[in-house]
Amino acid sequence: MTQTAAAPRTRSTNGSGRSSPFKRRNLFWGLVFTSPAIIGLLWLHAYPVIMSLYYSFTNHTMVGNETDWIGWTNYTELMKDASWWSSLGNTAYIMALSVPIGIVVALVLALLLNLKVRGQSFYRVIFFLPAIVPIVASAVVWHYVFNPQYGVANNLLQLIGIQGPGWLASPEWAKPALVIFATWGVGNLMVIMLAGLQDVPKDLHDQAMVDGAGAFSRFWNVTLPFVSPHLLFALVTGLIAGFQYFTPVFVLTNGLGGPAGSTLVSGLYLYQNAFSYFKVGYASAIAWILFIIIAVCTLLVFRFVGRRVYYGGA
């Protein structure tokens, strides 16, 4: 005669459907020990987000105590603001160049560092070093590099007979200078790409070589599909960081976005409205518009690019 074992309970109860005192006590002490992190998260993140949404519908400033509800006025004025559209265009320009160039440079460096050569560790440290230098310190150094009179960039160009541009002093060359600066710090992305390359199955490369595939064909049909999740990650994070671009341009232009507004990006324009013009409500509206733009762009990337990503046989 066989006996059927009783199904195990999914949770310990006291017979009335309620959790046992032991579990309630564990929950209580768990909340006690995590309460500092929870309070910090709510106070430093959730509260500012909620208040910024509220302020975006008001005329709140830093110099007065009056806060009047003005509805959608900040948003409608923002749509008519020529400086806002100019800053958004500058942001799109820098991002459209720096994101793809940064991905390509990081992937090329990762491919080179994935080769078995002498001094491989040394080269990895050299290429990764710019990524761990504080961004403000890097911007100060590059401010001297881009100096039109005695900067390193123009001195190197002069050695090959090229008259260097004005870089940050020129409206035409200020944004390309920022793109160069952004490309210099792709060390973090390079490490991610290198990790992806090391996950590519070697036997697939060997089989492709036996079948007569060349180096480019192996890269395109074997390597690239396996690193496509890393490329998608780089694209999404690059878009998010691009719309939040602020620190380098603030340091390199002394917070002015010059010359002639050529480097006035959206993040800097938000900062100017909040802390130079004290228009907190208007700055909050800018922040929420940027949030919507970032969310829409991210969804579009996942919609049209994410479906082409190969997840290793998944």
C-alpha positions in Angstrom: 0.0 0.0 0.0 1.5 3.3 -1.1 1.2 6.4 1.0 0.8 9.8 -0.6 3.1 12.4 0.9 1.4 15.6 2.0 2.2 18.6 -0.2 4.6 20.9 1.7 3.4 24.3 2.8 4.7 27.3 0.9 4.9 29.4 4.1 4.7 28.8 7.7 1.4 29.9 9.2 -0.3 29.5 12.6 -3.4 27.9 11.1 -5.4 31.1 10.4 -3.6 32.1 7.2 -1.4 34.6 8.9 2.4 34.5 8.9 4.1 33.0 11.9 5.6 35.2 14.7 9.0 34.1 13.6 8.5 35.5 10.1 6.9 38.7 11.4 9.9 39.2 13.7 12.3 38.6 10.8 10.4 41.1 8.7 10.4 43.7 11.5 14.2 43.4 12.1 14.8 43.3 8.4 13.0 46.6 8.0 14.8 48.1 11.0 18.3 47.3 9.6 17.4 48.5 6.0 15.5 51.6 7.2 18.5 53.9 6.8 18.9 52.9 3.2 15.1 53.1 2.6 14.9 56.5 4.2 17.9 57.8 2.2 16.4 56.5 -1.0 13.1 58.1 -0.4 14.6 61.4 0.9 17.4 61.8 -1.6 15.7 60.3 -4.7 12.0 59.9 -4.5 11.3 63.3 -2.8 13.3 65.4 -5.3 11.7 63.6 -8.3 8.2 64.3 -6.9 9.0 67.9 -6.0 10.6 68.6 -9.4 7.4 67.4 -11.1 5.4 69.7 -8.8 7.7 72.6 -9.4 7.5 72.2 -13.2 3.9 73.4 -12.9 4.7 76.4 -10.7 6.7 79.6 -11.0 8.9 78.6 -8.0 12.2 80.4 -7.7 15.1 80.4 -5.3 14.8 84.0 -4.3 11.2 84.1 -3.1 8.8 82.2 -0.9 5.8 82.5 -3.2 5.0 79.5 -5.3 2.0 79.9 -7.6 0.5 77.1 -9.7 0.7 78.1 -13.3 -0.2 74.8 -15.0 1.4 74.1 -18.4 2.9 77.6 -18.8 6.5 76.4 -18.3 6.1 73.7 -20.9 4.4 76.0 -23.4 7.1 78.7 -23.0 9.8 76.0 -23.4 8.4 75.0 -26.8 8.8 78.7 -27.9 12.3 79.1 -26.3 14.9 79.4 -29.1 17.8 78.8 -26.6 16.2 75.5 -25.5 15.9 74.3 -29.1 19.5 75.4 -29.8 20.7 73.5 -26.7 18.8 70.4 -27.8 20.4 70.7 -31.2 23.9 71.0 -29.8 23.2 68.0 -27.5 22.0 65.9 -30.5 25.0 66.9 -32.6 27.5 65.9 -29.9 25.7 62.7 -29.1 25.2 61.7 -32.8 29.0 61.8 -33.2 30.4 60.8 -29.8 28.2 57.7 -29.2 28.9 55.8 -32.5 32.5 56.9 -32.6 33.0 55.9 -28.9 31.5 52.5 -29.6 33.6 51.9 -32.6 36.8 53.0 -30.9 36.0 50.9 -27.8 35.4 47.9 -30.0 38.6 48.4 -32.0 40.7 48.8 -28.9 39.0 45.7 -27.4 39.8 43.7 -30.5 43.5 44.8 -30.3 43.7 44.1 -26.6 42.2 40.6 -27.2 45.2 39.6 -29.2 47.9 37.5 -27.6 50.8 40.0 -27.6 53.6 40.8 -25.2 52.8 43.5 -22.7 49.0 43.0 -23.0 48.3 43.9 -19.4 50.4 47.1 -19.8 48.4 48.2 -22.9 45.1 47.5 -21.1 46.1 49.7 -18.2 47.2 52.5 -20.5 43.9 52.5 -22.5 41.8 52.2 -19.3 43.6 54.9 -17.4 41.6 57.9 -18.8 38.4 56.3 -17.6 39.5 56.4 -13.9 40.7 60.0 -14.0 38.1 62.4 -12.5 36.1 64.1 -15.2 36.8 67.6 -13.9 40.6 66.9 -13.8 40.4 65.5 -17.3 38.5 68.6 -18.6 41.1 70.9 -17.0 43.9 69.0 -18.8 42.1 69.1 -22.1 41.4 72.8 -21.8 45.2 73.2 -22.1 45.4 70.6 -24.9 42.9 72.6 -27.0 44.5 76.0 -26.3 44.9 77.6 -29.8 48.3 79.2 -29.0 50.3 76.7 -27.0 48.1 73.7 -26.8 49.4 70.2 -27.6 46.8 69.5 -30.3 47.8 72.5 -32.4 51.5 71.8 -31.8 51.2 68.3 -33.1 49.2 69.5 -36.2 51.9 72.1 -36.8 54.5 69.4 -37.0 52.8 68.0 -40.1 52.2 71.4 -41.6 48.6 71.9 -40.6 47.4 75.1 -39.1 45.4 74.1 -36.0 41.8 75.5 -35.5 40.7 77.6 -32.5 39.0 74.6 -30.9 37.0 75.8 -27.9 37.4 79.4 -29.1 35.8 78.7 -32.4 32.0 78.1 -32.9 32.8 75.7 -35.7 35.3 73.5 -33.8 34.0 73.7 -30.2 31.6 70.8 -30.6 34.1 68.5 -32.4 36.5 69.3 -29.5 34.0 67.9 -27.1 33.5 64.8 -29.2 37.3 64.2 -29.2 37.3 64.6 -25.4 34.4 62.2 -25.0 36.1 59.6 -27.2 39.3 59.8 -25.1 37.4 58.4 -22.1 36.0 55.1 -23.6 38.0 52.9 -21.3 35.0 51.6 -19.4 33.2 50.7 -22.6 36.4 49.1 -23.9 36.5 46.7 -20.8 32.9 45.8 -21.5 33.6 45.0 -25.1 36.7 43.0 -24.1 34.6 40.9 -21.8 32.2 40.2 -24.6 35.0 39.2 -27.0 36.3 36.7 -24.5 32.9 35.0 -24.4 32.9 34.3 -28.2 33.3 30.5 -28.6 36.7 29.7 -30.1 35.5 26.6 -31.8 33.2 28.6 -34.0 36.1 30.7 -35.2 38.0 27.5 -35.9 35.1 26.0 -37.8 34.8 29.2 -39.9 38.5 29.1 -40.7 38.2 25.5 -41.8 35.3 26.5 -44.1 37.6 29.1 -45.6 36.1 32.3 -44.0 38.4 35.3 -44.0 39.1 37.5 -41.0 36.4 40.1 -41.9 33.9 37.3 -42.5 34.6 35.7 -39.2 34.3 39.0 -37.4 31.0 39.9 -39.1 29.3 36.5 -38.8 30.8 35.1 -35.6 32.3 37.8 -33.4 29.8 40.6 -34.0 26.6 38.6 -33.2 28.1 37.5 -29.8 29.0 41.0 -28.8 25.8 42.5 -30.0 24.3 42.6 -26.4 27.3 44.6 -25.3 26.8 46.9 -28.3 23.2 47.4 -27.4 24.2 48.2 -23.8 26.7 50.7 -25.1 24.2 52.4 -27.3 21.5 52.7 -24.7 23.8 54.0 -22.0 25.5 56.3 -24.5 22.1 57.9 -25.4 21.2 58.4 -21.7 24.6 59.9 -20.9 24.5 62.0 -24.0 21.3 63.8 -23.0 22.7 64.3 -19.6 26.0 65.7 -20.9 27.1 68.5 -18.5 30.4 68.4 -16.6 32.9 68.6 -19.5 31.2 71.5 -21.2 30.7 73.3 -17.9 34.4 73.0 -17.0 35.7 73.7 -20.5 33.5 76.8 -21.1 33.3 78.1 -17.6 29.6 77.3 -17.5 28.8 79.7 -20.3 28.3 77.3 -23.2 30.4 79.4 -25.5 31.6 80.6 -27.9 28.4 82.1 -29.3 26.3 79.4 -27.6 27.8 76.6 -29.8 28.3 74.3 -26.8 25.2 75.2 -24.8 23.8 71.7 -24.3 20.5 70.9 -22.6 22.1 69.9 -19.3 24.0 73.2 -19.1 20.9 75.2 -20.1 19.0 73.4 -17.2 21.7 74.3 -14.8 21.7 78.0 -15.9 18.0 78.3 -15.4 18.1 76.7 -12.0 21.2 78.2 -10.5 22.0 81.4 -12.5 18.5 82.7 -13.3 16.9 80.9 -10.2 14.0 79.7 -12.3 13.5 76.4 -10.6 10.1 75.8 -12.1 11.3 76.3 -15.6 14.4 74.2 -15.0 12.2 71.4 -13.6 10.1 71.5 -16.8 13.3 71.1 -18.8 14.3 68.1 -16.7 11.0 66.4 -17.3 11.1 67.1 -21.0 14.6 65.6 -21.1 13.3 62.6 -19.2 10.5 62.0 -21.7 13.0 62.3 -24.6 15.4 59.8 -23.1 12.5 57.4 -22.4 11.2 57.6 -25.9 14.7 57.2 -27.5 15.4 54.2 -25.3 12.1 52.5 -26.2 12.8 53.1 -29.9 16.3 51.6 -29.6 14.9 48.5 -27.9 12.0 48.4 -30.4 14.1 48.6 -33.6 17.6 47.5 -32.5 17.0 45.2 -29.6 15.2 42.6 -31.7 18.4 42.2 -33.8 20.5 41.3 -30.8 21.8 37.7 -30.5 21.8 36.3 -27.0 23.9 33.2 -27.5 21.3 30.6 -28.5 18.6 32.0 -26.3 
